[in-house]
Amino acid sequence: MIIQSKKVWIAGQFIPAQLEVAEGKITAVREYGERSVDQDYGTKRIVPGFIDVHTHGAYGYDTNDGEPEGLRNWMKHIPEEGVTSILPTTVTQMPDVLEKAVANVASVVEEGYEGTEILGIHFEGPYLDMDYKGAQPPEAIAQAAVDQFRRYQEAAKGLIKYITLAPEHDVDFALTKYCKETGVVVSMGHSSATYEQALMGIANGATSMTHVYNGMTPYHHRKPGLVGTAFRVRDIYGEIICDGCHSHLAALNNYFTAKGRDFVIMVTDSLRAKHCPPGGSYQLGGHDIEISESGLAYLKGTDTIAGSTLYMNRGLRILVEDALLPFDQALNSCTINPARCLGVDDRKGKLVAGYDADLVVLEDNYDVAQTYCRGTAML
């Protein structure tokens, strides 16, 4: 198959080009018009597939449900917003629920599914701080323990690739160091860590932060906290929810501007309510939540934010059109940056010969015209 456009994202810019795809890979990149094509997208933009490293669910399904067909349905349909790679994300719960959840992901990966590629599991909690737990169920928050995490990883058949924890509660940074040694990305979040404690977390192996600004000590000019660490330490990754609600548009701009183009990661932190009709009753970690008109989720009857219903393509539009960030910086945050963070940048995040044929075709208004997951058209 050969597709082409006058706007293909290559080497940090749009150029006229053809992409030849075979067996799930980009096998050649050629000049526009060089060969006859199967699909000409005209002036529509072709960009790398989006990678969402923090998403709890959609289409009425939550990772913690531990139900295979719900997970398969999610993977089959989420390409409609341009997502071609994903980390289904757990939420803090009791051990039996978490073991079932991660075992379910492992089983689906082993048995097969269609659509977006599951690169692993994001294990958010239960090793979090009580004061900054957000909507995470307090009754299930636990002390960081290597032995317990090993059991979760065994149930997941090694698929836990990313963990959110509060570094100040990881005694001697034992779990942080263990995860680093075993190839699991440690992301600091839902944490009351001071600037100094965060630096020690980084020194012992943490390489990312979870939804910067949210679920962490706020920035103060005499107490920089985790937000100050995210600004100051530019060569660690930091997720951010780009819906314009979790963080003010000016705060989005400030963060991207301070961090640069290579270490910010856009995430949705989406819930089961995403892609569902308005209204309805939903839960997160066994607690009731309600969806506001803005798309934000709250713990029912409170002002505690519980997550979002953000689409990745809309997040890209918000960053460029509303937060007024350069396109390349915004696009990097949902393509090559998460790929590098996860260590899959040798096959994901770029339109380069030899890479997976994960492609998104965007309309001028950022709607998705077509998504290709490893060369397969999904819309």
VOGU-3710 file (C-alpha; in Angstrom, 3 decimals, decimal comma):
1> miiqskkvwi> 0,000/0,000/0,000  1,199/3,512/-0,841  -0,399/6,665/0,545  0,637/10,254/0,028  -0,080/13,832/1,048  1,382/17,240/0,460  1,732/17,485/4,233  3,589/14,508/5,736  5,354/15,094/9,083  9,005/14,223/8,489
11> agqfipaqle> 12,067/15,609/10,271  10,008/18,102/12,262  8,193/19,650/9,313  5,471/18,998/6,778  6,709/17,990/3,329  5,069/16,443/0,238  5,814/12,710/0,422  4,685/9,161/-0,171  4,682/6,425/2,462  4,873/2,799/1,390
21> vaegkitavr> 3,504/0,348/3,940  3,857/-3,440/4,072  3,491/-5,993/6,878  2,807/-3,320/9,459  5,918/-1,263/8,722  6,812/1,837/6,762  8,992/0,231/4,114  9,875/3,337/2,106  9,440/7,105/2,079  9,490/8,709/-1,358
31> eygersvdqd> 8,945/12,065/-2,979  5,339/13,042/-3,569  3,987/11,705/-6,863  6,892/9,367/-7,528  4,679/6,259/-7,831  1,003/5,497/-8,266  -0,780/5,447/-4,920  -3,642/3,646/-3,216  -4,758/6,756/-1,370  -3,959/10,431/-1,922
41> ygtkrivpgf> -4,891/12,570/1,064  -4,291/15,857/-0,731  -3,407/18,535/1,809  -4,548/16,607/4,876  -1,793/16,268/7,462  -0,239/12,851/8,049  1,445/12,570/11,461  2,739/9,723/13,644  0,152/7,819/15,683  -0,608/9,150/19,146
51> idvhthgayg> 0,638/7,333/22,247  -1,442/7,647/25,447  0,494/6,457/28,503  -2,166/7,380/31,071  -5,749/6,369/30,346  -8,082/4,373/32,590  -10,756/3,576/30,062  -13,411/4,571/27,528  -16,607/3,235/25,948  -17,977/2,282/29,369
61> ydtndgepeg> -14,927/0,168/30,244  -12,299/0,672/32,968  -8,979/-1,185/33,179  -9,822/-2,264/36,723  -12,905/-4,108/35,424  -10,622/-6,944/34,358  -13,012/-7,981/31,582  -11,477/-9,045/28,246  -14,184/-8,036/25,775  -14,422/-4,537/27,229
71> lrnwmkhipe> -10,677/-4,110/26,776  -10,829/-5,464/23,227  -13,665/-3,092/22,345  -11,632/-0,164/23,718  -8,576/-1,075/21,626  -10,680/-1,595/18,497  -12,364/1,801/18,666  -9,869/4,191/20,287  -8,061/4,756/16,935  -10,979/7,091/16,142
81> egvtsilptt> -9,092/9,777/18,090  -5,724/8,875/16,561  -4,393/6,661/19,353  -2,253/3,851/17,954  -0,362/2,832/21,123  -1,554/2,800/24,718  -0,889/1,895/28,343  -4,183/0,814/29,953  -3,986/2,357/33,406  -5,125/0,935/36,720
91> vtqmpdvlek> -6,423/2,980/39,628  -5,687/2,252/43,290  -7,726/-0,705/44,515  -7,433/-3,764/46,718  -4,867/-6,411/45,684  -7,387/-8,915/44,311  -8,883/-6,279/41,989  -5,472/-5,108/40,764  -4,191/-8,637/40,185  -7,290/-9,472/38,137
101> avanvasvve> -6,961/-6,218/36,177  -3,339/-6,677/35,154  -3,824/-10,402/34,475  -6,687/-9,511/32,126  -4,488/-7,147/30,099  -1,799/-9,822/29,869  -4,354/-12,407/28,747  -5,789/-10,180/26,014  -2,295/-9,353/24,738  -1,459/-13,052/24,650
111> egyegteilg> -4,703/-14,157/23,001  -4,942/-11,324/20,479  -6,994/-8,212/19,756  -7,551/-5,589/17,042  -6,571/-1,946/16,821  -4,397/0,133/19,104  -1,268/-1,620/20,342  -1,013/-2,279/24,081  2,589/-1,421/24,937  2,170/-2,354/28,585
121> ihfegpyldm> 0,320/-1,323/31,736  0,501/1,923/33,692  0,169/0,945/37,363  -1,129/4,115/39,048  -0,916/3,461/42,765  -1,567/2,041/45,262  1,700/3,478/46,639  0,498/7,063/46,948  0,269/9,935/49,430  -2,960/10,313/51,365
131> dykgaqppea> -3,004/14,133/51,193  -2,601/14,184/47,404  -4,550/11,049/46,569  -7,099/13,021/44,536  -9,865/10,605/43,554  -7,788/7,508/44,346  -9,648/5,369/46,948  -8,026/6,085/50,344  -8,951/2,686/51,794  -6,730/0,951/49,234
141> iaqaavdqfr> -3,610/3,134/49,443  -0,656/1,020/50,577  2,958/1,276/51,648  5,399/0,736/48,786  6,680/-2,845/48,922  8,905/-4,665/46,450  7,522/-8,110/47,311  3,938/-7,038/46,677  4,849/-5,301/43,427  6,598/-8,475/42,269
151> ryqeaakgli> 3,298/-10,339/42,696  1,482/-7,754/40,606  4,160/-7,983/37,925  3,916/-11,780/37,923  0,141/-11,552/37,444  0,806/-9,089/34,603  3,367/-11,439/33,026  5,875/-8,586/33,054  3,578/-6,115/31,274  3,708/-3,379/33,924
161> kyitlapehd> 5,954/-0,885/32,146  5,160/2,321/34,063  4,280/2,980/37,702  3,054/6,088/39,525  4,207/6,296/43,137  4,877/8,861/45,850  8,669/8,837/46,314  8,540/10,196/49,873  6,762/7,004/50,997  9,141/4,604/49,253
171> vdfaltkyck> 11,471/3,720/52,137  15,101/3,848/51,006  13,663/4,167/47,475  13,591/0,381/47,399  10,712/0,052/44,944  11,997/2,906/42,783  15,369/1,198/42,466  13,806/-2,205/41,839  11,619/-0,816/39,049  14,552/0,980/37,489
181> etgvvvsmgh> 16,582/-2,239/37,535  13,756/-4,224/35,930  12,894/-1,744/33,185  9,762/-0,170/34,678  9,432/3,614/34,284  8,957/5,259/37,688  6,754/8,347/37,587  6,364/10,516/40,685  2,800/11,556/41,387  -0,064/11,761/43,867
191> ssatyeqalm> 2,680/12,945/46,140  3,455/15,531/48,829  7,163/15,350/48,026  9,264/18,447/48,551  11,675/19,644/45,899  14,512/17,943/47,779  12,632/14,649/48,123  11,775/14,718/44,432  15,440/15,185/43,534  16,266/12,118/45,629
201> giangatsmt> 13,555/10,193/43,787  15,203/11,145/40,496  18,644/10,281/41,858  17,340/6,795/42,689  15,736/6,085/39,337  12,515/8,056/38,765  12,364/9,407/35,215  8,899/10,929/34,913  6,078/12,741/36,725  2,383/11,954/36,623
211> hvyngmtpyh> -0,092/14,649/35,446  2,038/17,656/36,427  0,169/20,313/38,466  -2,455/17,762/39,562  -2,073/15,446/42,546  1,140/17,016/43,816  2,581/19,796/45,952  1,945/23,101/44,183  4,625/25,552/43,144  5,716/28,233/45,624
221> hrkpglvgta> 8,748/30,408/45,120  10,186/29,313/48,477  8,882/25,739/48,286  9,161/24,593/44,672  7,720/21,119/45,340  7,090/18,661/42,546  5,914/21,308/40,102  9,112/23,266/40,677  11,075/20,066/40,125  9,288/19,477/36,826
231> frvrdiygei> 10,243/22,989/35,713  13,834/22,847/36,963  14,842/19,316/35,893  14,251/19,541/32,177  15,605/16,117/31,246  12,999/14,022/33,025  9,608/13,409/31,487  6,378/14,868/32,793  2,831/13,991/31,806  0,231/16,723/31,547
241> icdgchshla> -3,516/16,567/30,904  -4,155/18,929/28,003  -7,908/19,524/28,256  -7,585/23,161/29,335  -9,558/22,302/32,493  -7,144/20,297/34,653  -4,660/23,118/34,063  -5,257/26,669/32,837  -4,196/27,358/29,261  -1,549/29,759/30,559
251> alnnyftakg> -0,238/27,018/32,866  -0,029/24,647/29,896  1,944/27,240/27,963  4,211/27,943/30,956  4,979/24,263/31,435  5,716/23,474/27,795  7,802/26,634/27,431  9,890/25,861/30,514  10,255/22,157/29,739  11,125/22,371/26,064
261> rdfvimvtds> 10,088/20,143/23,175  11,583/16,796/24,222  10,256/15,814/27,661  6,571/16,782/27,929  4,027/13,956/27,525  0,391/14,706/26,754  -2,033/12,297/28,449  -5,805/12,061/28,619  -6,213/10,447/32,079  -9,538/9,423/30,575
271> lrakhcppgg> -12,260/7,475/32,318  -14,806/4,874/31,224  -17,240/7,716/30,441  -15,202/8,820/27,408  -17,006/8,155/24,106  -20,223/7,472/26,050  -23,495/9,411/25,777  -23,948/12,348/28,185  -25,309/11,512/31,618  -25,139/8,067/33,117
281> syqlgghdie> -23,692/6,752/36,349  -20,015/5,811/36,545  -17,455/4,686/39,092  -13,698/5,042/39,624  -11,986/2,708/42,063  -15,362/1,724/43,467  -16,406/5,344/44,140  -19,219/7,177/42,334  -18,210/9,936/39,918  -20,159/12,464/37,877
291> isesglaylk> -19,264/14,119/34,571  -19,573/17,899/34,290  -20,558/19,785/31,138  -16,864/20,603/30,564  -16,079/16,882/30,362  -14,278/16,850/33,710  -15,117/14,051/36,130  -15,589/14,689/39,849  -16,091/12,436/42,843  -19,845/12,616/43,285
301> gtdtiagstl> -20,928/15,470/45,531  -17,411/16,965/45,775  -15,116/19,315/43,879  -12,351/16,664/43,678  -11,358/16,082/40,039  -11,458/12,400/39,157  -10,235/12,421/35,553  -11,206/13,512/32,069  -12,972/12,514/28,882  -10,341/14,170/26,675
311> ymnrglrilv> -9,663/12,867/23,152  -5,998/12,940/22,110  -6,664/14,769/18,839  -8,595/17,437/20,743  -5,713/17,769/23,189  -3,419/18,502/20,243  -5,825/21,160/18,995  -6,066/22,764/22,440  -2,282/22,962/22,754  -1,796/24,581/19,341
321> edallpfdqa> -4,897/26,695/18,893  -5,739/27,676/22,482  -2,525/27,398/24,499  -0,668/28,837/21,464  2,214/26,376/21,439  4,301/25,525/18,359  2,909/22,559/16,438  6,125/20,554/16,651  6,290/20,897/20,424  2,655/19,883/20,830
331> lnsctinpar> 2,961/16,915/18,449  6,134/15,646/20,098  4,256/15,422/23,395  1,934/12,726/22,069  4,295/10,898/19,695  8,069/10,710/20,029  8,318/11,879/23,664  6,190/9,067/25,137  7,934/6,643/22,772  11,334/7,670/24,163
341> clgvddrkgk> 10,074/7,560/27,737  8,944/3,955/27,241  12,039/2,956/25,265  10,116/2,137/22,063  11,434/5,071/20,025  13,273/2,615/17,774  9,897/1,737/16,193  7,318/4,286/17,349  6,826/8,051/17,278  8,224/8,962/13,842
351> lvagydadlv> 7,405/8,521/10,182  10,645/6,795/9,182  11,375/3,766/7,011  11,562/0,693/9,223  9,207/2,092/11,887  5,738/0,743/12,639  3,129/2,096/10,238  1,199/3,953/12,953  -0,249/6,968/11,149  -2,933/9,578/11,740
361> vlednydvaq> -4,496/11,636/8,959  -5,782/14,947/10,345  -8,293/17,387/8,952  -7,545/21,099/9,266  -9,785/21,224/12,361  -7,874/18,289/13,948  -10,652/15,769/13,357  -9,261/12,339/12,478  -9,876/11,412/8,832  -8,106/8,042/9,111
371> tycrgtaml> -5,896/6,129/11,533  -3,568/3,313/10,556  -2,495/0,922/13,314  0,588/-0,928/12,086  -0,641/-0,393/8,534  -4,278/-1,376/9,074  -6,886/1,319/8,422  -9,159/1,504/11,463  -11,917/3,986/10,525
//
